[in-house]
Amino acid sequence: VQLQASGGGWVQPGGSLRLSCQASGRVFSISNMGWYRQAPGNQRELVATITRFHRTEYTDSVKGRFAISRDNVKNTVYLQMNSLKPEDTAVYYCNLVINGLNYWGKGTLVTVSS
């Protein structure tokens, strides 16, 4: 099983980015999907999660600005990030529970600055 994350980059404050993370290989089932982030000097923190039934949860700092979604046919999880702030700058990691096991994608850097 491999995870391929994409969509990071540089954006000005107030801008938007969309992250995606696709699983490939021997994928039989995916339960929870999520995004985490780690800013320089900080611990990795949960950003958003989505269950197989599309129930979502968000950390307070991104509520109303970020939206997590999933495509079960494509084995992909997305994170739409709007109204980005400099404090959203971090390396973003996807996390998928595949076949009962926990997998992490390689991080994708999001930089929000003017």
N, C-alpha and C positions, 0 to 999 in steps of 0.2 A: 504494500500500500504506500502510495506517495501523495503528498499534498503540494499543490502548486498555488502559491499566493501571488497576487498581483494588484496593481492599482495605486500603490503609494506614489509619493512625489512631493513637490513643493507647491504650496498654494498660499495666497494672501489671506489675511484674516477676513472672515465672512464668506470665504469661498467654499467649494464643495469638492469632495472626492468620493469615489466608490471603490471599495476594496472587494476582491473576490478570492475565493479559495476553493479549488476543485480537488476532489479525491479521485485517484485512479488506482488501478490494480485489482486485487481480489476483494472488492467491496461488496458485501452481501447485505449489510444493514448499517445504517447510521442513525444513532439515537440523538444525543445532544450535539449541537454545534455552537461554537462561540468564538468571540474575539477578545483578546487580551492586549494590553499595551504596557510598554516599559519605557519610561522617560529616563534620561541620563541621571544617574544617582538615585533612582527610585526603584522600588520593587515592582515586579510585574503585577498588574491589577486587571481585574475583570472589567470589560467594557459592556458586553452584551452577550446573551445566550438565547438560543431558540431550540425548543424541543421538536421531536418528530411531529407533534401535533400543532406546531407553529405557535406555541406559547412562548412569549418573549419576556425577558427581563433586562433591565439596564441599570448601570451605575448612575447615581443621581446626577453627576456632572454632565452627562450626555443626554439625559431625558429631554425629549422634544426637539433634539437636533440630529440624533443618529437613529437609523432604522436598520435592524437586522432582518434578513429574509433568507429563505433557502429554496433551492430547486432540487427536489428529490430525484428527478429524472437525470439531471446532470451531476448529481452528487456535489453540489456547489452551495457554499454559503456566501452571502454578500453583506457588506456593511456600507450603507449610504450615510455619508457624513456631510451634514450641512452646517452652515453658520460656524465654520471652524474658527477656533481661537488658538492663540499661541500656546496656551497650556495643553492643547491636544497634541502637540509635537511629541512624537514617541515612535518607537518601533512597534508595529502592530503584528500580533501573532494569531493565527487561527488555530482552533483546537476542536477536533472532531472525535467523537467516540464511535469507532468503526469496528464492527464485529465484536463489540464488547471491550475493545482496547482503546486506550487514549493515544491520540496522535497529535503532534504539533507540526505546524508548517514553519518554514523558514520565515523570519520576520520581514516585513516590508516597512520601509521608513516613510513616515508622514511628517513633513516639516511645514509649519504654519508661521509665516513671518512676512513682514512687509519689506 
